[in-house]
Amino acid sequence: MSLNKLFSCIIINVILHRMYKIVRSILFLFDPERVHYFSMNVLKLICKSPFIKKRIQKTFSSPELNPTCVFNLQFSNPVGLGAGFDKNALYLNELESLGFGFVEIGTVTPQPQTGNEKPRLFRLQKDKALINRMGFNNDGAAIIAERMATWRAKDGQHSSLIVGGNIGKYKNTPNEEAWKDYEICFNALHEYVDYFVVNVSSPNTPGLRALQEKDSLQQIFSVLHSSNQKKKQPKPILLKIAPDLNKDQTNEIISLAIESKLDGLIISNTTISRENLLESNEKIKKIGAGGLSGLPLKNKSTEMIDYIHKKSEGKIVIIGSGGIFSGKDAEEKIMAGASLIQVWTGFVYEGPSIVKKINKYLVNNK
Ligand SMILES: Cc1cc2nc3c(=O)[nH]c(=O)nc-3n(C[C@H](O)[C@H](O)[C@H](O)COP(=O)(O)O)c2cc1C
């Protein structure tokens, strides 16, 4: 790279970083959930102009790509967006323009549901963290499948974006019948997503995390695997787990993953822990229940990845999630055993250049 080019790259990066800091300080004055939809809708609107969309793609997509083949899928780069950001598959083109190698839609439930009462998303700025108790608000499997079908038929045809389908159970479905909900979502989305994630680890659907117990998981996976085998093109099926499992529970998951031939694990979802936070106890108490994400989750999820990778002797494919804000954080997850990584809270705090920054770091530190 010429000195001129290098110099302009540095300047552009500094401006982008500064600009996002200013934009963020304004956005952070408003309710987090409103800001989420406002920002994404603004991005969608401005991307309607092909000229601006091209500029955005040019600015945010990584020139140094790090293509990765995992579960027989070709990822243009290993940086993905975690579930819950684009629950309803509304922003796939825009997210691809920001450089993501993959996006996980959902959690999708069989019927539409509105989720918990608002407010249900909170910022802990001192901790670079979020607490959410969204409660699987989504448009339901049928509508989301239709939206995905339209995307595949139009923009998706020319896209290299990998789309995962994260599936869950309806809030009132008893756990004994949860497998039926997973099967409904699986069949509805099968034609349109590249891989599936069984989510039994969100803390915001009462009783859901009890499904992480081996017998329940065996039942869900045996139903999904038998449906999968009947399809023309079977899809990889992964399990997303909580970072709060104890050693025995984690060991059970490892043996289940190997015995039931899962295609991989996503480690991890949000935590219910509130340890070592900088925000005041009073504020934390006032926020109440929910899953904590971001920086305070980083080491906990990395340790879990490391433990599972070593204990399974590398036999389990892992997607690392939890507190990734930088290339170094991503590298830590990869060194611990992750093949791909996902961001969520880091995207909110660091802004749209996070994907490019991580990819650049990973390529330069190979
Ligand atoms: C507001 C919000 C909503 C989320 N919704 C879901 C969801 O529906 N399904 C899911 O599996 N994970 C969900 N997550 C968890 C994220 O996908 C991710 O695993 C977690 O936040 C840890 O990553 P992070 O520290 O980078 O945010 C959600 C997270 C946030 C902050």
The ligand as a Gaussian input file, in Angstrom:
#p B3LYP/6-31G(d) Opt

LIG

0 1
 C      -31.491000      -6.496000      22.792000
 C      -30.967000      -7.879000      22.602000
 C      -31.821000      -8.845000      22.084000
 C      -31.356000     -10.160000      21.907000
 N      -32.202000     -11.092000      21.381000
 C      -31.765000     -12.356000      21.196000
 C      -32.618000     -13.324000      20.622000
 O      -33.760000     -13.060000      20.259000
 N      -32.126000     -14.594000      20.479000
 C      -30.853000     -14.943000      20.848000
 O      -30.454000     -16.092000      20.683000
 N      -30.012000     -14.015000      21.378000
 C      -30.441000     -12.757000      21.553000
 N      -29.597000     -11.820000      22.091000
 C      -28.235000     -12.229000      22.509000
 C      -27.181000     -11.890000      21.446000
 O      -27.410000     -12.556000      20.241000
 C      -25.755000     -12.243000      21.960000
 O      -25.624000     -13.636000      22.038000
 C      -25.451000     -11.633000      23.317000
 O      -25.937000     -10.311000      23.397000
 C      -23.957000     -11.619000      23.643000
 O      -23.229000     -10.897000      22.693000
 P      -22.754000      -9.356000      22.925000
 O      -22.074000      -9.291000      24.246000
 O      -21.868000      -9.082000      21.750000
 O      -23.997000      -8.546000      22.893000
 C      -30.031000     -10.498000      22.268000
 C      -29.180000      -9.517000      22.771000
 C      -29.627000      -8.210000      22.935000
 C      -28.694000      -7.179000      23.491000

